[in-house]
């Protein structure tokens, strides 16, 4: 019966414009794979060729943004 219904997606927006930039959070040395980010919460998306910052909140993965470089993604994740 619920197959025809469109799923509602919860919007999750936090304004961080007044939060000062924080230093990136490095991963532990043993956790860095070749080609992976050296920062927590940052991954490289091959199709778009951009770095992405993601965070887990209440068991759900939330996309923070896409960036041209790894450091910018890490800086936004650290906020």
N, CA, C, O and CB atoms as a CASP TS submission, in Angstrom:
PFRMAT TS
TARGET T0000
AUTHOR 0000-0000-0000
METHOD Language model
MODEL 1
PARENT N/A
ATOM      1  N   UNK     1       0.824  -1.195   0.000  1.00  0.00           N
ATOM      2  CA  UNK     1       0.000   0.000   0.000  1.00  0.00           C
ATOM      3  C   UNK     1       0.863   1.251   0.000  1.00  0.00           C
ATOM      4  O   UNK     1       0.487   2.266  -0.587  1.00  0.00           O
ATOM      5  CB  UNK     1      -0.935   0.002   1.202  1.00  0.00           C
ATOM      6  N   UNK     2       2.019   1.187   0.655  1.00  0.00           N
ATOM      7  CA  UNK     2       2.878   2.367   0.751  1.00  0.00           C
ATOM      8  C   UNK     2       3.843   2.480  -0.427  1.00  0.00           C
ATOM      9  O   UNK     2       4.674   3.387  -0.461  1.00  0.00           O
ATOM     10  CB  UNK     2       3.662   2.333   2.050  1.00  0.00           C
ATOM     11  N   UNK     3       3.737   1.560  -1.399  1.00  0.00           N
ATOM     12  CA  UNK     3       4.677   1.569  -2.520  1.00  0.00           C
ATOM     13  C   UNK     3       4.547   2.815  -3.381  1.00  0.00           C
ATOM     14  O   UNK     3       5.549   3.310  -3.897  1.00  0.00           O
ATOM     15  CB  UNK     3       4.471   0.344  -3.375  1.00  0.00           C
ATOM     16  N   UNK     4       3.347   3.326  -3.546  1.00  0.00           N
ATOM     17  CA  UNK     4       3.137   4.491  -4.398  1.00  0.00           C
ATOM     18  C   UNK     4       3.499   5.807  -3.726  1.00  0.00           C
ATOM     19  O   UNK     4       3.598   6.836  -4.394  1.00  0.00           O
ATOM     20  CB  UNK     4       1.713   4.539  -4.838  1.00  0.00           C
ATOM     21  N   UNK     5       3.694   5.785  -2.439  1.00  0.00           N
ATOM     22  CA  UNK     5       4.004   7.024  -1.715  1.00  0.00           C
ATOM     23  C   UNK     5       5.464   7.419  -1.893  1.00  0.00           C
ATOM     24  O   UNK     5       6.354   6.569  -1.867  1.00  0.00           O
ATOM     25  CB  UNK     5       3.685   6.867  -0.223  1.00  0.00           C
ATOM     26  N   UNK     6       5.698   8.689  -2.072  1.00  0.00           N
ATOM     27  CA  UNK     6       7.076   9.194  -2.136  1.00  0.00           C
ATOM     28  C   UNK     6       7.619   9.277  -0.716  1.00  0.00           C
ATOM     29  O   UNK     6       6.918   9.684   0.211  1.00  0.00           O
ATOM     30  CB  UNK     6       7.145  10.597  -2.848  1.00  0.00           C
ATOM     31  N   UNK     7       8.867   8.888  -0.566  1.00  0.00           N
ATOM     32  CA  UNK     7       9.483   8.938   0.764  1.00  0.00           C
ATOM     33  C   UNK     7       9.812  10.377   1.128  1.00  0.00           C
ATOM     34  O   UNK     7      10.353  11.131   0.319  1.00  0.00           O
ATOM     35  CB  UNK     7      10.758   8.065   0.816  1.00  0.00           C
ATOM     36  N   UNK     8       9.484  10.736   2.333  1.00  0.00           N
ATOM     37  CA  UNK     8       9.876  12.054   2.829  1.00  0.00           C
ATOM     38  C   UNK     8      11.304  11.976   3.334  1.00  0.00           C
ATOM     39  O   UNK     8      11.677  11.039   4.039  1.00  0.00           O
ATOM     40  CB  UNK     8       8.916  12.547   3.954  1.00  0.00           C
ATOM     41  N   UNK     9      12.092  12.959   2.969  1.00  0.00           N
ATOM     42  CA  UNK     9      13.471  12.986   3.419  1.00  0.00           C
ATOM     43  C   UNK     9      13.634  14.125   4.413  1.00  0.00           C
ATOM     44  O   UNK     9      13.262  15.263   4.127  1.00  0.00           O
ATOM     45  CB  UNK     9      14.449  13.142   2.224  1.00  0.00           C
ATOM     46  N   UNK    10      14.196  13.816   5.595  1.00  0.00           N
ATOM     47  CA  UNK    10      14.366  14.870   6.571  1.00  0.00           C
ATOM     48  C   UNK    10      15.506  15.783   6.138  1.00  0.00           C
ATOM     49  O   UNK    10      16.577  15.337   5.727  1.00  0.00           O
ATOM     50  CB  UNK    10      14.631  14.284   7.969  1.00  0.00           C
ATOM     51  N   UNK    11      15.237  17.053   6.246  1.00  0.00           N
ATOM     52  CA  UNK    11      16.243  18.056   5.909  1.00  0.00           C
ATOM     53  C   UNK    11      17.047  18.351   7.172  1.00  0.00           C
ATOM     54  O   UNK    11      16.486  18.555   8.248  1.00  0.00           O
ATOM     55  CB  UNK    11      15.583  19.365   5.333  1.00  0.00           C
ATOM     56  N   UNK    12      18.341  18.368   7.025  1.00  0.00           N
ATOM     57  CA  UNK    12      19.203  18.588   8.179  1.00  0.00           C
ATOM     58  C   UNK    12      20.193  19.680   7.806  1.00  0.00           C
ATOM     59  O   UNK    12      21.178  19.414   7.117  1.00  0.00           O
ATOM     60  CB  UNK    12      19.939  17.270   8.615  1.00  0.00           C
ATOM     61  N   UNK    13      19.945  20.894   8.251  1.00  0.00           N
ATOM     62  CA  UNK    13      20.814  22.021   7.904  1.00  0.00           C
ATOM     63  C   UNK    13      21.239  22.736   9.178  1.00  0.00           C
ATOM     64  O   UNK    13      20.412  23.088  10.019  1.00  0.00           O
ATOM     65  CB  UNK    13      20.096  23.006   6.935  1.00  0.00           C
ATOM     66  N   UNK    14      22.543  22.941   9.303  1.00  0.00           N
ATOM     67  CA  UNK    14      23.080  23.695  10.428  1.00  0.00           C
ATOM     68  C   UNK    14      23.923  24.822   9.846  1.00  0.00           C
ATOM     69  O   UNK    14      24.798  24.582   9.014  1.00  0.00           O
ATOM     70  CB  UNK    14      23.924  22.778  11.398  1.00  0.00           C
ATOM     71  N   UNK    15      23.664  26.042  10.279  1.00  0.00           N
ATOM     72  CA  UNK    15      24.430  27.194   9.809  1.00  0.00           C
ATOM     73  C   UNK    15      25.727  27.280  10.608  1.00  0.00           C
ATOM     74  O   UNK    15      25.706  27.536  11.812  1.00  0.00           O
ATOM     75  CB  UNK    15      23.603  28.513   9.943  1.00  0.00           C
ATOM     76  N   UNK    16      26.858  27.064   9.933  1.00  0.00           N
ATOM     77  CA  UNK    16      28.161  27.120  10.590  1.00  0.00           C
ATOM     78  C   UNK    16      28.949  28.372  10.200  1.00  0.00           C
ATOM     79  O   UNK    16      30.154  28.448  10.438  1.00  0.00           O
ATOM     80  CB  UNK    16      28.968  25.877  10.250  1.00  0.00           C
ATOM     81  N   UNK    17      28.267  29.350   9.602  1.00  0.00           N
ATOM     82  CA  UNK    17      28.976  30.532   9.117  1.00  0.00           C
ATOM     83  C   UNK    17      29.653  31.324  10.236  1.00  0.00           C
ATOM     84  O   UNK    17      30.658  31.993   9.996  1.00  0.00           O
ATOM     85  CB  UNK    17      28.018  31.429   8.376  1.00  0.00           C
ATOM     86  N   UNK    18      29.116  31.257  11.453  1.00  0.00           N
ATOM     87  CA  UNK    18      29.731  32.000  12.554  1.00  0.00           C
ATOM     88  C   UNK    18      30.679  31.143  13.391  1.00  0.00           C
ATOM     89  O   UNK    18      31.198  31.615  14.403  1.00  0.00           O
ATOM     90  CB  UNK    18      28.655  32.575  13.445  1.00  0.00           C
ATOM     91  N   UNK    19      30.916  29.892  12.987  1.00  0.00           N
ATOM     92  CA  UNK    19      31.840  29.008  13.698  1.00  0.00           C
ATOM     93  C   UNK    19      33.237  29.192  13.106  1.00  0.00           C
ATOM     94  O   UNK    19      33.411  29.035  11.897  1.00  0.00           O
ATOM     95  CB  UNK    19      31.381  27.508  13.603  1.00  0.00           C
ATOM     96  N   UNK    20      34.229  29.517  13.921  1.00  0.00           N
ATOM     97  CA  UNK    20      35.574  29.728  13.381  1.00  0.00           C
ATOM     98  C   UNK    20      36.165  28.421  12.842  1.00  0.00           C
ATOM     99  O   UNK    20      35.860  27.347  13.361  1.00  0.00           O
ATOM    100  CB  UNK    20      36.496  30.317  14.464  1.00  0.00           C
ATOM    101  N   UNK    21      37.004  28.503  11.810  1.00  0.00           N
ATOM    102  CA  UNK    21      37.635  27.293  11.266  1.00  0.00           C
ATOM    103  C   UNK    21      38.461  26.574  12.328  1.00  0.00           C
ATOM    104  O   UNK    21      39.085  27.207  13.180  1.00  0.00           O
ATOM    105  CB  UNK    21      38.525  27.646  10.064  1.00  0.00           C
ATOM    106  N   UNK    22      38.455  25.257  12.265  1.00  0.00           N
ATOM    107  CA  UNK    22      39.190  24.418  13.198  1.00  0.00           C
ATOM    108  C   UNK    22      40.281  23.675  12.432  1.00  0.00           C
ATOM    109  O   UNK    22      40.158  23.493  11.221  1.00  0.00           O
ATOM    110  CB  UNK    22      38.238  23.422  13.927  1.00  0.00           C
ATOM    111  N   UNK    23      41.344  23.241  13.106  1.00  0.00           N
ATOM    112  CA  UNK    23      42.371  22.458  12.409  1.00  0.00           C
ATOM    113  C   UNK    23      41.817  21.094  12.002  1.00  0.00           C
ATOM    114  O   UNK    23      41.032  20.504  12.745  1.00  0.00           O
ATOM    115  CB  UNK    23      43.622  22.283  13.302  1.00  0.00           C
ATOM    116  N   UNK    24      42.220  20.577  10.820  1.00  0.00           N
ATOM    117  CA  UNK    24      41.755  19.264  10.380  1.00  0.00           C
ATOM    118  C   UNK    24      42.122  18.168  11.372  1.00  0.00           C
ATOM    119  O   UNK    24      43.102  18.293  12.106  1.00  0.00           O
ATOM    120  CB  UNK    24      42.333  18.937   9.016  1.00  0.00           C
ATOM    121  N   UNK    25      41.333  17.089  11.395  1.00  0.00           N
ATOM    122  CA  UNK    25      41.542  15.975  12.313  1.00  0.00           C
ATOM    123  C   UNK    25      42.249  14.848  11.557  1.00  0.00           C
ATOM    124  O   UNK    25      41.622  14.177  10.738  1.00  0.00           O
ATOM    125  CB  UNK    25      40.184  15.480  12.921  1.00  0.00           C
ATOM    126  N   UNK    26      43.543  14.627  11.814  1.00  0.00           N
ATOM    127  CA  UNK    26      44.260  13.562  11.093  1.00  0.00           C
ATOM    128  C   UNK    26      43.850  12.180  11.565  1.00  0.00           C
ATOM    129  O   UNK    26      43.485  11.994  12.726  1.00  0.00           O
ATOM    130  CB  UNK    26      45.763  13.729  11.259  1.00  0.00           C
ATOM    131  N   UNK    27      43.911  11.203  10.655  1.00  0.00           N
ATOM    132  CA  UNK    27      43.649   9.815  11.010  1.00  0.00           C
ATOM    133  C   UNK    27      44.880   9.244  11.688  1.00  0.00           C
ATOM    134  O   UNK    27      45.973   9.798  11.573  1.00  0.00           O
ATOM    135  CB  UNK    27      43.266   8.976   9.762  1.00  0.00           C
ATOM    136  N   UNK    28      44.705   8.135  12.396  1.00  0.00           N
ATOM    137  CA  UNK    28      45.834   7.420  12.970  1.00  0.00           C
ATOM    138  C   UNK    28      46.697   6.886  11.828  1.00  0.00           C
ATOM    139  O   UNK    28      46.168   6.508  10.783  1.00  0.00           O
ATOM    140  CB  UNK    28      45.354   6.263  13.907  1.00  0.00           C
ATOM    141  N   UNK    29      47.988   6.850  12.009  1.00  0.00           N
ATOM    142  CA  UNK    29      48.914   6.451  10.944  1.00  0.00           C
ATOM    143  C   UNK    29      48.591   5.084  10.354  1.00  0.00           C
ATOM    144  O   UNK    29      48.737   4.897   9.146  1.00  0.00           O
ATOM    145  CB  UNK    29      50.326   6.445  11.470  1.00  0.00           C
ATOM    146  N   UNK    30      48.157   4.125  11.165  1.00  0.00           N
ATOM    147  CA  UNK    30      47.876   2.780  10.683  1.00  0.00           C
ATOM    148  C   UNK    30      46.572   2.643   9.922  1.00  0.00           C
ATOM    149  O   UNK    30      46.307   1.584   9.354  1.00  0.00           O
ATOM    150  CB  UNK    30      47.864   1.849  11.819  1.00  0.00           C
ATOM    151  N   UNK    31      45.745   3.689   9.893  1.00  0.00           N
ATOM    152  CA  UNK    31      44.433   3.599   9.263  1.00  0.00           C
ATOM    153  C   UNK    31      44.391   4.216   7.875  1.00  0.00           C
ATOM    154  O   UNK    31      43.325   4.238   7.260  1.00  0.00           O
ATOM    155  CB  UNK    31      43.411   4.261  10.129  1.00  0.00           C
ATOM    156  N   UNK    32      45.501   4.716   7.357  1.00  0.00           N
ATOM    157  CA  UNK    32      45.499   5.389   6.059  1.00  0.00           C
ATOM    158  C   UNK    32      45.875   4.405   4.960  1.00  0.00           C
ATOM    159  O   UNK    32      46.975   3.850   4.968  1.00  0.00           O
ATOM    160  CB  UNK    32      46.471   6.590   6.061  1.00  0.00           C
ATOM    161  N   UNK    33      44.965   4.186   4.016  1.00  0.00           N
ATOM    162  CA  UNK    33      45.232   3.313   2.881  1.00  0.00           C
ATOM    163  C   UNK    33      45.763   4.152   1.728  1.00  0.00           C
ATOM    164  O   UNK    33      45.573   5.368   1.692  1.00  0.00           O
ATOM    165  CB  UNK    33      43.955   2.536   2.460  1.00  0.00           C
ATOM    166  N   UNK    34      46.425   3.498   0.795  1.00  0.00           N
ATOM    167  CA  UNK    34      46.965   4.205  -0.361  1.00  0.00           C
ATOM    168  C   UNK    34      45.827   4.851  -1.143  1.00  0.00           C
ATOM    169  O   UNK    34      44.836   4.189  -1.451  1.00  0.00           O
ATOM    170  CB  UNK    34      47.773   3.244  -1.268  1.00  0.00           C
ATOM    171  N   UNK    35      45.958   6.131  -1.466  1.00  0.00           N
ATOM    172  CA  UNK    35      44.940   6.852  -2.213  1.00  0.00           C
ATOM    173  C   UNK    35      43.802   7.386  -1.362  1.00  0.00           C
ATOM    174  O   UNK    35      42.922   8.077  -1.875  1.00  0.00           O
ATOM    175  CB  UNK    35      44.387   5.973  -3.260  1.00  0.00           C
ATOM    176  N   UNK    36      43.802   7.078  -0.069  1.00  0.00           N
ATOM    177  CA  UNK    36      42.729   7.545   0.815  1.00  0.00           C
ATOM    178  C   UNK    36      43.144   8.851   1.492  1.00  0.00           C
ATOM    179  O   UNK    36      44.318   9.223   1.490  1.00  0.00           O
ATOM    180  CB  UNK    36      42.384   6.467   1.880  1.00  0.00           C
ATOM    181  N   UNK    37      42.165   9.533   2.065  1.00  0.00           N
ATOM    182  CA  UNK    37      42.454  10.777   2.764  1.00  0.00           C
ATOM    183  C   UNK    37      43.206  10.512   4.060  1.00  0.00           C
ATOM    184  O   UNK    37      43.037   9.474   4.701  1.00  0.00           O
ATOM    185  CB  UNK    37      41.163  11.538   3.050  1.00  0.00           C
ATOM    186  N   UNK    38      44.022  11.455   4.420  1.00  0.00           N
ATOM    187  CA  UNK    38      44.736  11.347   5.694  1.00  0.00           C
ATOM    188  C   UNK    38      43.931  12.000   6.819  1.00  0.00           C
ATOM    189  O   UNK    38      44.398  12.076   7.956  1.00  0.00           O
ATOM    190  CB  UNK    38      46.132  12.000   5.588  1.00  0.00           C
ATOM    191  N   UNK    39      42.717  12.471   6.500  1.00  0.00           N
ATOM    192  CA  UNK    39      41.873  13.139   7.488  1.00  0.00           C
ATOM    193  C   UNK    39      40.595  12.347   7.759  1.00  0.00           C
ATOM    194  O   UNK    39      40.053  11.698   6.865  1.00  0.00           O
ATOM    195  CB  UNK    39      41.522  14.549   7.015  1.00  0.00           C
ATOM    196  N   UNK    40      40.127  12.410   8.993  1.00  0.00           N
ATOM    197  CA  UNK    40      38.883  11.771   9.391  1.00  0.00           C
ATOM    198  C   UNK    40      37.697  12.460   8.713  1.00  0.00           C
ATOM    199  O   UNK    40      37.641  13.688   8.647  1.00  0.00           O
ATOM    200  CB  UNK    40      38.724  11.802  10.923  1.00  0.00           C
ATOM    201  N   UNK    41      36.747  11.659   8.208  1.00  0.00           N
ATOM    202  CA  UNK    41      35.526  12.207   7.616  1.00  0.00           C
ATOM    203  C   UNK    41      35.659  12.665   6.187  1.00  0.00           C
ATOM    204  O   UNK    41      34.721  13.244   5.638  1.00  0.00           O
ATOM    205  CB  UNK    41      35.059  13.335   8.421  1.00  0.00           C
ATOM    206  N   UNK    42      36.811  12.422   5.560  1.00  0.00           N
ATOM    207  CA  UNK    42      37.057  12.897   4.190  1.00  0.00           C
ATOM    208  C   UNK    42      37.333  11.708   3.275  1.00  0.00           C
ATOM    209  O   UNK    42      38.136  10.834   3.600  1.00  0.00           O
ATOM    210  CB  UNK    42      38.250  13.899   4.154  1.00  0.00           C
ATOM    211  N   UNK    43      36.656  11.689   2.127  1.00  0.00           N
ATOM    212  CA  UNK    43      36.864  10.641   1.127  1.00  0.00           C
ATOM    213  C   UNK    43      36.996  11.283  -0.248  1.00  0.00           C
ATOM    214  O   UNK    43      36.591  12.427  -0.455  1.00  0.00           O
ATOM    215  CB  UNK    43      35.697   9.610   1.145  1.00  0.00           C
ATOM    216  N   UNK    44      37.575  10.524  -1.195  1.00  0.00           N
ATOM    217  CA  UNK    44      37.690  11.024  -2.567  1.00  0.00           C
ATOM    218  C   UNK    44      36.637  10.345  -3.421  1.00  0.00           C
ATOM    219  O   UNK    44      36.527   9.119  -3.424  1.00  0.00           O
ATOM    220  CB  UNK    44      39.116  10.776  -3.145  1.00  0.00           C
ATOM    221  N   UNK    45      35.863  11.142  -4.148  1.00  0.00           N
ATOM    222  CA  UNK    45      34.816  10.612  -5.021  1.00  0.00           C
ATOM    223  C   UNK    45      35.368  10.563  -6.441  1.00  0.00           C
ATOM    224  O   UNK    45      35.582  11.603  -7.065  1.00  0.00           O
ATOM    225  CB  UNK    45      33.508  11.484  -4.949  1.00  0.00           C
ATOM    226  N   UNK    46      35.599   9.358  -6.946  1.00  0.00           N
ATOM    227  CA  UNK    46      36.263   9.180  -8.238  1.00  0.00           C
ATOM    228  C   UNK    46      35.472   9.763  -9.401  1.00  0.00           C
ATOM    229  O   UNK    46      36.055  10.385 -10.289  1.00  0.00           O
ATOM    230  CB  UNK    46      36.508   7.717  -8.487  1.00  0.00           C
ATOM    231  N   UNK    47      34.150   9.573  -9.411  1.00  0.00           N
ATOM    232  CA  UNK    47      33.345  10.028 -10.546  1.00  0.00           C
ATOM    233  C   UNK    47      33.389  11.549 -10.714  1.00  0.00           C
ATOM    234  O   UNK    47      33.508  12.051 -11.832  1.00  0.00           O
ATOM    235  CB  UNK    47      31.901   9.572 -10.375  1.00  0.00           C
ATOM    236  N   UNK    48      33.293  12.276  -9.603  1.00  0.00           N
ATOM    237  CA  UNK    48      33.321  13.743  -9.676  1.00  0.00           C
ATOM    238  C   UNK    48      34.737  14.294  -9.545  1.00  0.00           C
ATOM    239  O   UNK    48      34.981  15.474  -9.798  1.00  0.00           O
ATOM    240  CB  UNK    48      32.435  14.341  -8.587  1.00  0.00           C
ATOM    241  N   UNK    49      35.662  13.432  -9.148  1.00  0.00           N
ATOM    242  CA  UNK    49      37.056  13.829  -8.899  1.00  0.00           C
ATOM    243  C   UNK    49      37.153  14.970  -7.895  1.00  0.00           C
ATOM    244  O   UNK    49      37.922  15.915  -8.073  1.00  0.00           O
ATOM    245  CB  UNK    49      37.728  14.239 -10.205  1.00  0.00           C
ATOM    246  N   UNK    50      36.352  14.861  -6.832  1.00  0.00           N
ATOM    247  CA  UNK    50      36.364  15.861  -5.756  1.00  0.00           C
ATOM    248  C   UNK    50      36.441  15.148  -4.419  1.00  0.00           C
ATOM    249  O   UNK    50      36.076  13.979  -4.298  1.00  0.00           O
ATOM    250  CB  UNK    50      35.103  16.775  -5.816  1.00  0.00           C
ATOM    251  N   UNK    51      36.923  15.872  -3.420  1.00  0.00           N
ATOM    252  CA  UNK    51      36.976  15.377  -2.051  1.00  0.00           C
ATOM    253  C   UNK    51      35.643  15.677  -1.397  1.00  0.00           C
ATOM    254  O   UNK    51      35.071  16.748  -1.602  1.00  0.00           O
ATOM    255  CB  UNK    51      38.155  16.017  -1.252  1.00  0.00           C
ATOM    256  N   UNK    52      35.141  14.727  -0.602  1.00  0.00           N
ATOM    257  CA  UNK    52      33.868  14.909   0.087  1.00  0.00           C
ATOM    258  C   UNK    52      34.062  14.803   1.590  1.00  0.00           C
ATOM    259  O   UNK    52      34.846  13.991   2.080  1.00  0.00           O
ATOM    260  CB  UNK    52      32.837  13.876  -0.393  1.00  0.00           C
ATOM    261  N   UNK    53      33.329  15.643   2.309  1.00  0.00           N
ATOM    262  CA  UNK    53      33.307  15.567   3.771  1.00  0.00           C
ATOM    263  C   UNK    53      31.946  15.038   4.183  1.00  0.00           C
ATOM    264  O   UNK    53      30.914  15.543   3.739  1.00  0.00           O
ATOM    265  CB  UNK    53      33.598  16.963   4.432  1.00  0.00           C
ATOM    266  N   UNK    54      31.945  14.006   5.044  1.00  0.00           N
ATOM    267  CA  UNK    54      30.698  13.402   5.527  1.00  0.00           C
ATOM    268  C   UNK    54      30.815  13.161   7.021  1.00  0.00           C
ATOM    269  O   UNK    54      31.910  12.962   7.547  1.00  0.00           O
ATOM    270  CB  UNK    54      30.385  12.071   4.779  1.00  0.00           C
ATOM    271  N   UNK    55      29.674  13.180   7.697  1.00  0.00           N
ATOM    272  CA  UNK    55      29.641  12.948   9.139  1.00  0.00           C
ATOM    273  C   UNK    55      28.447  12.052   9.464  1.00  0.00           C
ATOM    274  O   UNK    55      27.452  12.061   8.739  1.00  0.00           O
ATOM    275  CB  UNK    55      29.559  14.297   9.926  1.00  0.00           C
ATOM    276  N   UNK    56      28.537  11.290  10.534  1.00  0.00           N
ATOM    277  CA  UNK    56      27.429  10.446  10.989  1.00  0.00           C
ATOM    278  C   UNK    56      26.738  11.132  12.161  1.00  0.00           C
ATOM    279  O   UNK    56      27.374  11.470  13.159  1.00  0.00           O
ATOM    280  CB  UNK    56      27.930   9.022  11.395  1.00  0.00           C
ATOM    281  N   UNK    57      25.423  11.333  12.027  1.00  0.00           N
ATOM    282  CA  UNK    57      24.612  11.940  13.081  1.00  0.00           C
ATOM    283  C   UNK    57      23.385  11.065  13.289  1.00  0.00           C
ATOM    284  O   UNK    57      22.652  10.784  12.341  1.00  0.00           O
ATOM    285  CB  UNK    57      24.204  13.413  12.720  1.00  0.00           C
ATOM    286  N   UNK    58      23.160  10.637  14.512  1.00  0.00           N
ATOM    287  CA  UNK    58      22.020   9.769  14.855  1.00  0.00           C
ATOM    288  C   UNK    58      21.962   8.532  13.956  1.00  0.00           C
ATOM    289  O   UNK    58      20.881   8.113  13.543  1.00  0.00           O
ATOM    290  CB  UNK    58      20.702  10.553  14.742  1.00  0.00           C
ATOM    291  N   UNK    59      23.114   7.955  13.660  1.00  0.00           N
ATOM    292  CA  UNK    59      23.161   6.733  12.870  1.00  0.00           C
ATOM    293  C   UNK    59      22.999   6.929  11.375  1.00  0.00           C
ATOM    294  O   UNK    59      22.962   5.947  10.634  1.00  0.00           O
ATOM    295  CB  UNK    59      22.121   5.818  13.340  1.00  0.00           C
ATOM    296  N   UNK    60      22.900   8.174  10.907  1.00  0.00           N
ATOM    297  CA  UNK    60      22.739   8.457   9.481  1.00  0.00           C
ATOM    298  C   UNK    60      23.948   9.236   8.975  1.00  0.00           C
ATOM    299  O   UNK    60      24.489  10.098   9.668  1.00  0.00           O
ATOM    300  CB  UNK    60      21.429   9.248   9.218  1.00  0.00           C
ATOM    301  N   UNK    61      24.355   8.911   7.756  1.00  0.00           N
ATOM    302  CA  UNK    61      25.476   9.621   7.157  1.00  0.00           C
ATOM    303  C   UNK    61      24.955  10.907   6.519  1.00  0.00           C
ATOM    304  O   UNK    61      23.984  10.887   5.762  1.00  0.00           O
ATOM    305  CB  UNK    61      26.209   8.730   6.107  1.00  0.00           C
ATOM    306  N   UNK    62      25.605  12.012   6.831  1.00  0.00           N
ATOM    307  CA  UNK    62      25.202  13.319   6.294  1.00  0.00           C
ATOM    308  C   UNK    62      26.349  13.885   5.467  1.00  0.00           C
ATOM    309  O   UNK    62      27.505  13.870   5.890  1.00  0.00           O
ATOM    310  CB  UNK    62      24.806  14.308   7.441  1.00  0.00           C
ATOM    311  N   UNK    63      26.011  14.382   4.286  1.00  0.00           N
ATOM    312  CA  UNK    63      26.993  14.963   3.374  1.00  0.00           C
ATOM    313  C   UNK    63      27.224  16.418   3.778  1.00  0.00           C
ATOM    314  O   UNK    63      26.271  17.194   3.860  1.00  0.00           O
ATOM    315  CB  UNK    63      26.515  14.861   1.884  1.00  0.00           C
ATOM    316  N   UNK    64      28.466  16.791   4.027  1.00  0.00           N
ATOM    317  CA  UNK    64      28.784  18.172   4.388  1.00  0.00           C
ATOM    318  C   UNK    64      29.027  18.996   3.133  1.00  0.00           C
ATOM    319  O   UNK    64      28.515  20.108   3.002  1.00  0.00           O
ATOM    320  CB  UNK    64      30.017  18.226   5.313  1.00  0.00           C
ATOM    321  N   UNK    65      29.819  18.439   2.200  1.00  0.00           N
ATOM    322  CA  UNK    65      30.086  19.167   0.961  1.00  0.00           C
ATOM    323  C   UNK    65      31.127  18.484   0.112  1.00  0.00           C
ATOM    324  O   UNK    65      31.749  17.507   0.531  1.00  0.00           O
ATOM    325  CB  UNK    65      30.529  20.570   1.265  1.00  0.00           C
ATOM    326  N   UNK    66      31.317  19.015  -1.112  1.00  0.00           N
ATOM    327  CA  UNK    66      32.331  18.531  -2.052  1.00  0.00           C
ATOM    328  C   UNK    66      33.344  19.642  -2.268  1.00  0.00           C
ATOM    329  O   UNK    66      32.984  20.818  -2.330  1.00  0.00           O
ATOM    330  CB  UNK    66      31.691  18.082  -3.411  1.00  0.00           C
ATOM    331  N   UNK    67      34.619  19.263  -2.383  1.00  0.00           N
ATOM    332  CA  UNK    67      35.695  20.252  -2.404  1.00  0.00           C
ATOM    333  C   UNK    67      36.753  19.878  -3.428  1.00  0.00           C
ATOM    334  O   UNK    67      36.927  18.706  -3.762  1.00  0.00           O
ATOM    335  CB  UNK    67      36.329  20.387  -1.018  1.00  0.00           C
ATOM    336  N   UNK    68      37.451  20.882  -3.916  1.00  0.00           N
ATOM    337  CA  UNK    68      38.530  20.669  -4.880  1.00  0.00           C
ATOM    338  C   UNK    68      39.759  20.044  -4.222  1.00  0.00           C
ATOM    339  O   UNK    68      40.506  19.311  -4.870  1.00  0.00           O
ATOM    340  CB  UNK    68      38.912  21.992  -5.543  1.00  0.00           C
ATOM    341  N   UNK    69      39.972  20.333  -2.922  1.00  0.00           N
ATOM    342  CA  UNK    69      41.152  19.764  -2.264  1.00  0.00           C
ATOM    343  C   UNK    69      40.797  19.144  -0.917  1.00  0.00           C
ATOM    344  O   UNK    69      39.799  19.486  -0.283  1.00  0.00           O
ATOM    345  CB  UNK    69      42.224  20.838  -2.075  1.00  0.00           C
ATOM    346  N   UNK    70      41.648  18.229  -0.518  1.00  0.00           N
ATOM    347  CA  UNK    70      41.442  17.431   0.690  1.00  0.00           C
ATOM    348  C   UNK    70      41.437  18.295   1.955  1.00  0.00           C
ATOM    349  O   UNK    70      40.662  18.039   2.876  1.00  0.00           O
ATOM    350  CB  UNK    70      42.524  16.362   0.798  1.00  0.00           C
ATOM    351  N   UNK    71      42.288  19.302   2.003  1.00  0.00           N
ATOM    352  CA  UNK    71      42.402  20.146   3.194  1.00  0.00           C
ATOM    353  C   UNK    71      41.142  20.957   3.441  1.00  0.00           C
ATOM    354  O   UNK    71      40.738  21.132   4.591  1.00  0.00           O
ATOM    355  CB  UNK    71      43.589  21.077   3.063  1.00  0.00           C
ATOM    356  N   UNK    72      40.506  21.460   2.372  1.00  0.00           N
ATOM    357  CA  UNK    72      39.272  22.245   2.527  1.00  0.00           C
ATOM    358  C   UNK    72      38.149  21.352   3.065  1.00  0.00           C
ATOM    359  O   UNK    72      37.375  21.779   3.922  1.00  0.00           O
ATOM    360  CB  UNK    72      38.852  22.887   1.168  1.00  0.00           C
ATOM    361  N   UNK    73      38.060  20.126   2.570  1.00  0.00           N
ATOM    362  CA  UNK    73      37.055  19.180   3.064  1.00  0.00           C
ATOM    363  C   UNK    73      37.305  18.874   4.532  1.00  0.00           C
ATOM    364  O   UNK    73      36.367  18.846   5.329  1.00  0.00           O
ATOM    365  CB  UNK    73      37.072  17.876   2.234  1.00  0.00           C
ATOM    366  N   UNK    74      38.562  18.646   4.895  1.00  0.00           N
ATOM    367  CA  UNK    74      38.912  18.337   6.285  1.00  0.00           C
ATOM    368  C   UNK    74      38.610  19.507   7.214  1.00  0.00           C
ATOM    369  O   UNK    74      38.171  19.301   8.345  1.00  0.00           O
ATOM    370  CB  UNK    74      40.388  17.962   6.388  1.00  0.00           C
ATOM    371  N   UNK    75      38.841  20.725   6.749  1.00  0.00           N
ATOM    372  CA  UNK    75      38.573  21.909   7.572  1.00  0.00           C
ATOM    373  C   UNK    75      37.086  22.044   7.868  1.00  0.00           C
ATOM    374  O   UNK    75      36.709  22.366   8.995  1.00  0.00           O
ATOM    375  CB  UNK    75      39.085  23.173   6.875  1.00  0.00           C
ATOM    376  N   UNK    76      36.226  21.801   6.858  1.00  0.00           N
ATOM    377  CA  UNK    76      34.777  21.885   7.107  1.00  0.00           C
ATOM    378  C   UNK    76      34.296  20.750   7.988  1.00  0.00           C
ATOM    379  O   UNK    76      33.406  20.951   8.815  1.00  0.00           O
ATOM    380  CB  UNK    76      34.006  21.872   5.791  1.00  0.00           C
ATOM    381  N   UNK    77      34.864  19.556   7.833  1.00  0.00           N
ATOM    382  CA  UNK    77      34.494  18.442   8.711  1.00  0.00           C
ATOM    383  C   UNK    77      34.841  18.774  10.166  1.00  0.00           C
ATOM    384  O   UNK    77      34.080  18.439  11.074  1.00  0.00           O
ATOM    385  CB  UNK    77      35.210  17.138   8.269  1.00  0.00           C
ATOM    386  N   UNK    78      35.973  19.422  10.389  1.00  0.00           N
ATOM    387  CA  UNK    78      36.439  19.722  11.750  1.00  0.00           C
ATOM    388  C   UNK    78      35.583  20.766  12.449  1.00  0.00           C
ATOM    389  O   UNK    78      35.615  20.847  13.677  1.00  0.00           O
ATOM    390  CB  UNK    78      37.873  20.197  11.712  1.00  0.00           C
ATOM    391  N   UNK    79      34.825  21.563  11.719  1.00  0.00           N
ATOM    392  CA  UNK    79      33.961  22.567  12.335  1.00  0.00           C
ATOM    393  C   UNK    79      32.955  21.886  13.208  1.00  0.00           C
ATOM    394  O   UNK    79      32.123  22.551  13.826  1.00  0.00           O
ATOM    395  CB  UNK    79      33.259  23.426  11.281  1.00  0.00           C
TER
END
